Amino acid sequence: MLPLDVAIQEWREHSLIQRGQRERGVDQYERSIREFFCWLEKKEFPPNPAIVARDHITEWQRSLFYDAKNLSNRTRASKLSALRSFFAFLSYAGVVDESPADGVPSPKIKPSLAKKFSTEELRLIFSGPDLEKPRGVRDLAILKTLYATGARVSELTGLDIRNIHDTGGYMRIDIIEGKGGKSRSLTLRRSASKTLRHWLLLRKEIDAPHEGVFISLHGSPTRLIPRTILDIVKKYATLVGIDSADAFCHKLRSTFATDLYDSGHDKCPRCGHAIQYIGLPELSVLMGHEDVKTTMQYIAISERVLRKTAIPDRRFREIDGPEEED
């Protein structure tokens, strides 16, 4: 019998060292694994991975749905994925003959339609911070950087000063080991660069034991956490009348995707030749996606896609015939 704590530690080392997974994701999986075994103990089963059967996992999923009120399919699918990872390792290590998580169906995750801020909403949100105060300068830099780069909020909170390269005009931001361990470079043009540069001048005057770009201005200068960034987005959105439920960091990311995709043209306005300033593969790289299908979910509401996927008026004229004059 392999003690649970030992099994989890060996699984962690396998995930981090041999599979190269990120510590944050492994930590999240570990919480789900320990949650499962705590639930198992309450059912008066010993916390022994070797005795776990498929029925236990199926019953736990049912309990999450009914008892824990954990109705999100995405959350339950993530917890099941954690158990699959853990028991797959135990099977690989010879602790169990086969994974009891195999064959347990994962809750279906329905893709939701992306949401974006309108031009007027962005204008109002960006006008909210008081630039006479350091907090306002920082907040505006956060808002504009999220929109101008499409960075994930976790990537923004992990950003270091050394990851920003200032040319005096544009800025380049290096995202080091973003989601899935992937790195990429993003460009800030003049407006967003000017705002971020203003904050960096203030940031360099603050003595902090780290190089984090966006830090707390109250108490210890620690890095801001994702929850604080979300609060900042909601704060300035609600100030201009946007419902708090409709203001979230990922909405700025999807707005980046649709606006950048819409910035191109399928045909040159002068000669009519086919051109494309930004295509789906390029946008997928900038978003840090492995599969372009994921990127398609973001640009499905872009003006460019909506125009390309609509039956043109000329087709209706062919069907209906010439309109009669009144």
NORTAPE-V122157 format. One record per helix or strand of 3 or more residues. SS is the DSSP state (H for helix, E for strand). FROM is the first residue (numbers start at 1). TO is the last residue. If there is no record, write none. Layout:
((SS	FROM	TO) (SS	FROM	TO))
//
This chain:
((H	4	18) (H	23	42) (H	49	51) (H	54	66) (H	73	92) (H	119	126) (H	134	149) (H	153	157) (H	161	163) (E	164	166) (E	171	175) (H	179	181) (E	184	188) (H	190	203) (H	226	239) (H	244	246) (H	249	262) (H	280	287) (H	292	299) (H	303	308) (H	313	320))
//
